[in-house]
Amino acid sequence: MSPIEQYINEAEKDQQPMLKEIYQVIKEMVPVETTEKLSYGMPTFYLTENLVHFGEMKKHLGFYPTPSAMTAFHEQLKEYKTSKGALQIPYKKELPVDLIKEMVRFRLKEVVEKNA
């Protein structure tokens, strides 16, 4: 079992469905050489640097695609509570899968170009 799967299994039962969904969405998008780990106590996908993190909070799922992605997608994020590097997705809302995918693609492109 990966550290991320263990993290999800230890989360509150009502939070697990959204955690599992975001985990699967990201896992299917990243290259095979991406490492899954816990960093800052949160599930993290790492490819020469941290790509994205996510984590369970009491009332929302936190998605942390870095400040550059938050800036690039600020128009699409207006209906959510955000901070410099984080998107808060309430558990009572649906996971914005397409938006998550776009932000992960953005981060992958950013990391690949930085290391080219």
HUVENKA-V772253 format. One record per residue. RES is the residue in one small letter. OMEGA is omega in degrees with one decimal (999 if undefined). D_LAST is the distance of its C-alpha to the last C-alpha in Angstrom with 1 decimal. Layout:
BEGIN
{{RES | OMEGA | D_LAST} {RES | OMEGA | D_LAST}}
END
This chain:
BEGIN
{{m | -179.5 | 32.2} {s | 177.7 | 28.9} {p | -180.0 | 29.0} {i | 178.0 | 28.3} {e | 177.9 | 31.1} {q | 177.6 | 33.4} {y | -179.2 | 32.6} {i | -179.6 | 33.5} {n | -179.8 | 36.7} {e | -179.8 | 37.8} {a | 175.7 | 37.4} {e | -175.9 | 40.5} {k | -178.2 | 41.6} {d | 177.9 | 41.5} {q | -173.5 | 37.8} {q | -178.8 | 36.6} {p | -179.4 | 36.4} {m | 177.0 | 33.9} {l | 178.4 | 31.9} {k | -178.5 | 31.9} {e | -179.2 | 30.9} {i | 177.6 | 27.9} {y | -179.4 | 26.8} {q | 179.7 | 27.2} {v | -177.3 | 25.4} {i | -177.3 | 22.3} {k | -179.0 | 22.5} {e | -175.5 | 22.8} {m | -171.9 | 19.6} {v | 178.0 | 17.1} {p | -177.2 | 15.5} {v | -178.5 | 17.9} {e | 176.7 | 15.8} {t | 179.0 | 16.2} {t | 173.4 | 18.9} {e | -179.5 | 22.0} {k | 170.0 | 23.7} {l | 177.3 | 25.9} {s | -173.5 | 24.6} {y | 179.6 | 26.9} {g | -177.0 | 29.4} {m | 172.6 | 27.6} {p | -175.0 | 25.8} {t | 171.1 | 22.1} {f | -171.9 | 19.1} {y | 176.5 | 16.4} {l | -171.7 | 12.8} {t | 172.5 | 11.4} {e | 178.0 | 13.5} {n | 176.9 | 16.4} {l | 179.6 | 15.7} {v | 173.5 | 19.4} {h | 166.2 | 22.8} {f | -178.8 | 26.2} {g | 179.5 | 29.7} {e | 172.8 | 33.4} {m | -175.1 | 35.5} {k | -174.2 | 39.2} {k | -178.8 | 39.3} {h | 170.5 | 35.7} {l | 176.1 | 32.4} {g | 176.1 | 29.7} {f | -171.5 | 26.2} {y | -177.5 | 23.6} {p | -177.2 | 20.4} {t | -178.9 | 19.6} {p | -178.6 | 21.1} {s | 178.5 | 18.4} {a | 178.6 | 19.2} {m | 178.2 | 22.9} {t | -177.4 | 22.7} {a | -175.5 | 21.0} {f | -173.7 | 23.7} {h | 179.0 | 26.7} {e | -178.9 | 28.8} {q | -174.1 | 28.6} {l | -173.4 | 29.4} {k | -177.9 | 32.7} {e | -178.5 | 34.9} {y | 171.1 | 33.4} {k | -177.7 | 33.8} {t | 169.2 | 30.6} {s | -176.2 | 29.5} {k | -176.1 | 26.4} {g | -171.5 | 24.3} {a | 174.7 | 26.6} {l | 178.4 | 28.3} {q | 180.0 | 31.8} {i | -179.9 | 33.0} {p | -179.7 | 36.7} {y | -179.0 | 37.8} {k | 175.9 | 40.4} {k | 174.6 | 37.9} {e | 176.1 | 35.9} {l | 179.3 | 32.2} {p | -171.1 | 30.3} {v | -178.2 | 28.3} {d | 178.6 | 26.8} {l | 177.5 | 25.7} {i | 179.9 | 24.2} {k | 179.2 | 22.2} {e | -178.7 | 21.0} {m | 176.7 | 19.9} {v | 176.9 | 18.1} {r | 178.2 | 16.2} {f | -179.5 | 15.4} {r | 178.0 | 14.1} {l | 179.6 | 12.1} {k | 179.8 | 10.4} {e | -177.8 | 10.1} {v | 179.8 | 8.6} {v | -179.7 | 6.0} {e | 179.8 | 5.1} {k | -176.2 | 5.7} {n | -179.3 | 3.8} {a | 999 | 0.0}}
END
